[in-house]
Amino acid sequence: MNSSLDTDYISFLPRLRAGDRVIYGGIQWEIEDFSTYDDADGYETMEWLLKSNRSSYYLLREVDPENPETKVNWYLSEEIGVNRVSTDHVGDNVQFALWDVMLKQGEPYLKLRAMGRVYYFESQTEGNYNSVDGTESRTTWDYWDEQHLWNLAIEAWRDRELHVYSTKKVSPTEFTIADKVEKPQSFIFQNPTQPKAKANDRTWEIICAWTLIIIGFILMTSGDW
């Protein structure tokens, strides 16, 4: 998948798969994994795991039928530890209670804190996550800060796994498609009617130089120089 000035990156991004590369923020990222998620209400996401030498992020393409004005949104997400999430109540170990509350359809926390920001509960979704390893179900709580610039997503899986993501909105135009593989080495066809290759010319130059040195040495020792 090659980049060019004429490439429509918005249409190319959904076609990214493992092994492709993109450039974002001046850094080249490799697509390590691809998956999708959907629910019964028509909400769906495409998710790419981006990795560089130092870090990893998730690029998300969200289709939300409940927001027709901004039906398609793009986000860049980073997983954070569950221990970085808290409530306003001192001593409330939310990290140990979240999974049970979410999977038992309990009432969501109306306000959470994480990464130095305050987030407010917005929605809950339940759906299927599809990857190369198969299909799994999960429950997600979505929180937004007051300016609606940062998202906090909490995912509860059936195997008692709990994942938390800090997410910001991005534009697909911030990404460019990098070369998937290095270009193969070029081979030049040598026409038999053309002069010999430079390597052969260099060999003859070395032979002639040594011949002149030997002849000069002989003349000097013979006294004829």
Secondary structure per residue as TSV (DSSP state, phi and psi in degrees):
chain	resnum	aa	ss	phi	psi
A	1	M	-	360.0	107.4
A	2	N	-	-102.3	150.6
A	3	S	-	-92.4	150.4
A	4	S	-	-157.5	164.2
A	5	L	T	-65.9	-20.4
A	6	D	T	-95.0	2.1
A	7	T	-	-72.6	134.4
A	8	D	-	-89.3	94.0
A	9	Y	H	-65.9	-28.8
A	10	I	H	-63.6	-37.3
A	11	S	H	-82.9	-24.4
A	12	F	H	-78.3	-34.2
A	13	L	G	-56.5	-44.3
A	14	P	G	-62.8	-15.3
A	15	R	G	-91.6	1.3
A	16	L	-	-65.0	138.7
A	17	R	-	-139.1	173.6
A	18	A	T	-54.4	132.2
A	19	G	T	102.3	-20.1
A	20	D	-	-75.6	166.2
A	21	R	E	-133.7	145.0
A	22	V	E	-132.0	159.2
A	23	I	E	-114.1	125.8
A	24	Y	E	-143.2	131.5
A	25	G	T	63.2	28.0
A	26	G	T	77.3	6.7
A	27	I	E	-118.0	140.6
A	28	Q	E	-88.9	128.4
A	29	W	E	-116.9	140.6
A	30	E	E	-102.2	137.1
A	31	I	E	-77.5	114.7
A	32	E	E	-96.5	-27.7
A	33	D	E	-154.3	155.1
A	34	F	E	-137.1	139.7
A	35	S	E	-153.2	169.1
A	36	T	E	-134.0	160.0
A	37	Y	E	-142.9	140.7
A	38	D	E	-151.4	158.8
A	39	D	E	-131.1	179.4
A	40	A	T	-70.7	-15.6
A	41	D	T	-93.2	4.7
A	42	G	S	94.6	0.0
A	43	Y	-	-75.3	136.9
A	44	E	E	-151.6	153.9
A	45	T	E	-136.6	150.0
A	46	M	E	-109.9	137.4
A	47	E	E	-133.7	127.7
A	48	W	E	-120.2	133.5
A	49	L	E	-90.5	115.3
A	50	L	E	-100.2	132.4
A	51	K	E	-132.1	139.6
A	52	S	-	-123.1	-170.5
A	53	N	S	-66.2	-26.5
A	54	R	S	-113.1	-24.3
A	55	S	-	-152.1	176.1
A	56	S	E	-144.0	145.2
A	57	Y	E	-139.3	166.3
A	58	Y	E	-112.2	129.2
A	59	L	E	-97.6	126.2
A	60	L	E	-120.0	135.9
A	61	R	E	-114.2	113.6
A	62	E	E	-106.8	134.2
A	63	V	E	-116.0	112.4
A	64	D	-	-118.5	102.9
A	65	P	T	-65.5	-16.3
A	66	E	T	-80.8	-10.2
A	67	N	-	-124.6	76.1
A	68	P	G	-61.2	-27.4
A	69	E	G	-71.0	-32.2
A	70	T	G	-128.1	60.7
A	71	K	-	-63.7	-38.7
A	72	V	E	-110.8	124.5
A	73	N	E	-130.1	150.6
A	74	W	E	-118.1	138.6
A	75	Y	E	-137.0	153.7
A	76	L	E	-117.0	124.9
A	77	S	E	-125.1	143.6
A	78	E	E	-126.4	131.4
A	79	E	E	-76.1	135.5
A	80	I	E	-124.2	163.8
A	81	G	-	-71.8	146.0
A	82	V	G	-62.2	-28.8
A	83	N	G	-69.4	-5.8
A	84	R	G	-92.5	1.1
A	85	V	-	-103.1	135.0
A	86	S	B	-148.2	169.4
A	87	T	-	-110.5	-176.5
A	88	D	S	-79.3	-10.1
A	89	H	S	-91.7	118.9
A	90	V	T	-63.0	133.1
A	91	G	T	87.2	-0.7
A	92	D	-	-84.1	100.3
A	93	N	-	-80.6	76.1
A	94	V	H	-60.5	-31.1
A	95	Q	H	-62.5	-27.5
A	96	F	H	-89.4	-15.8
A	97	A	H	-103.2	-20.1
A	98	L	H	-55.7	-49.3
A	99	W	H	-60.8	-47.1
A	100	D	H	-63.4	-41.7
A	101	V	H	-64.1	-42.9
A	102	M	H	-69.1	-45.8
A	103	L	H	-75.2	-20.3
A	104	K	T	-97.0	14.7
A	105	Q	T	59.5	37.1
A	106	G	-	-76.4	171.8
A	107	E	-	-70.9	129.3
A	108	P	-	-66.9	152.3
A	109	Y	-	-67.8	131.2
A	110	L	S	-74.4	-24.1
A	111	K	E	-145.8	134.3
A	112	L	E	-132.5	158.3
A	113	R	E	-119.0	141.2
A	114	A	E	-167.0	143.3
A	115	M	T	56.3	31.7
A	116	G	T	75.6	13.1
A	117	R	E	-124.0	158.1
A	118	V	E	-105.5	130.4
A	119	Y	E	-118.9	146.2
A	120	Y	E	-118.1	136.8
A	121	F	E	-62.0	135.9
A	122	E	E	-120.8	-46.1
A	123	S	E	-157.4	162.8
A	124	Q	E	-129.4	135.3
A	125	T	E	-131.0	149.8
A	126	E	E	-132.3	127.7
A	127	G	E	-165.7	-167.6
A	128	N	E	-107.4	135.9
A	129	Y	E	-105.7	120.7
A	130	N	E	-112.6	125.4
A	131	S	E	-141.0	-176.2
A	132	V	T	-66.1	-19.1
A	133	D	T	-87.8	-4.2
A	134	G	E	125.3	-161.1
A	135	T	E	-117.3	131.9
A	136	E	E	-132.3	153.3
A	137	S	E	-100.1	149.6
A	138	R	E	-151.1	157.6
A	139	T	E	-112.6	134.4
A	140	T	E	-125.6	132.4
A	141	W	E	-105.4	130.5
A	142	D	E	-111.1	129.3
A	143	Y	E	-122.8	149.7
A	144	W	E	-131.6	150.0
A	145	D	-	-75.0	173.7
A	146	E	T	-62.7	-33.8
A	147	Q	T	-83.8	-3.9
A	148	H	S	59.4	39.1
A	149	L	-	-105.9	-30.2
A	150	W	E	-121.2	138.4
A	151	N	E	-114.3	143.8
A	152	L	E	-120.8	116.3
A	153	A	E	-113.5	129.7
A	154	I	E	-117.3	123.2
A	155	E	E	-114.1	127.4
A	156	A	E	-112.1	124.9
A	157	W	E	-105.8	159.8
A	158	R	T	-65.1	-24.1
A	159	D	T	-90.0	21.0
A	160	R	S	73.7	13.1
A	161	E	-	-79.4	143.9
A	162	L	E	-133.3	125.6
A	163	H	E	-126.0	141.0
A	164	V	E	-124.8	135.3
A	165	Y	E	-129.0	134.2
A	166	S	E	-99.3	125.7
A	167	T	E	-132.8	142.3
A	168	K	E	-126.7	153.8
A	169	K	E	-79.0	138.3
A	170	V	E	-132.4	168.8
A	171	S	-	-107.8	138.5
A	172	P	G	-61.6	-21.3
A	173	T	G	-71.8	-9.7
A	174	E	G	-79.3	-7.6
A	175	F	-	-110.8	142.0
A	176	T	E	-125.5	151.5
A	177	I	E	-86.3	125.7
A	178	A	E	-96.1	165.7
A	179	D	-	-61.1	137.1
A	180	K	S	-73.0	-41.7
A	181	V	S	-136.6	162.4
A	182	E	-	-68.4	146.2
A	183	K	-	-67.0	139.4
A	184	P	-	-65.5	153.3
A	185	Q	-	-64.8	139.5
A	186	S	-	-81.8	139.2
A	187	F	-	-114.9	132.2
A	188	I	-	-103.1	123.4
A	189	F	-	-74.5	128.6
A	190	Q	-	-96.6	113.8
A	191	N	-	-73.0	129.7
A	192	P	T	-57.2	-25.5
A	193	T	T	-82.3	-10.5
A	194	Q	S	-82.6	160.1
A	195	P	-	-59.4	163.5
A	196	K	-	-63.6	159.1
A	197	A	-	-63.8	160.2
A	198	K	H	-61.7	-31.5
A	199	A	H	-61.3	-42.5
A	200	N	H	-67.4	-39.2
A	201	D	H	-60.9	-40.2
A	202	R	H	-64.4	-37.8
A	203	T	H	-62.0	-44.6
A	204	W	H	-66.3	-34.5
A	205	E	H	-62.9	-41.2
A	206	I	H	-65.4	-42.4
A	207	I	H	-62.3	-45.1
A	208	C	H	-63.5	-38.8
A	209	A	H	-64.7	-43.9
A	210	W	H	-67.5	-33.5
A	211	T	H	-62.3	-44.5
A	212	L	H	-64.3	-38.1
A	213	I	H	-64.1	-43.5
A	214	I	H	-64.2	-44.7
A	215	I	H	-61.7	-42.4
A	216	G	H	-62.3	-40.9
A	217	F	H	-63.8	-41.2
A	218	I	H	-62.9	-43.7
A	219	L	H	-63.9	-40.1
A	220	M	H	-65.4	-41.0
A	221	T	H	-75.9	-23.9
A	222	S	H	-84.0	-10.8
A	223	G	T	86.1	3.6
A	224	D	-	-88.9	-2.7
A	225	W	-	-78.6	360.0
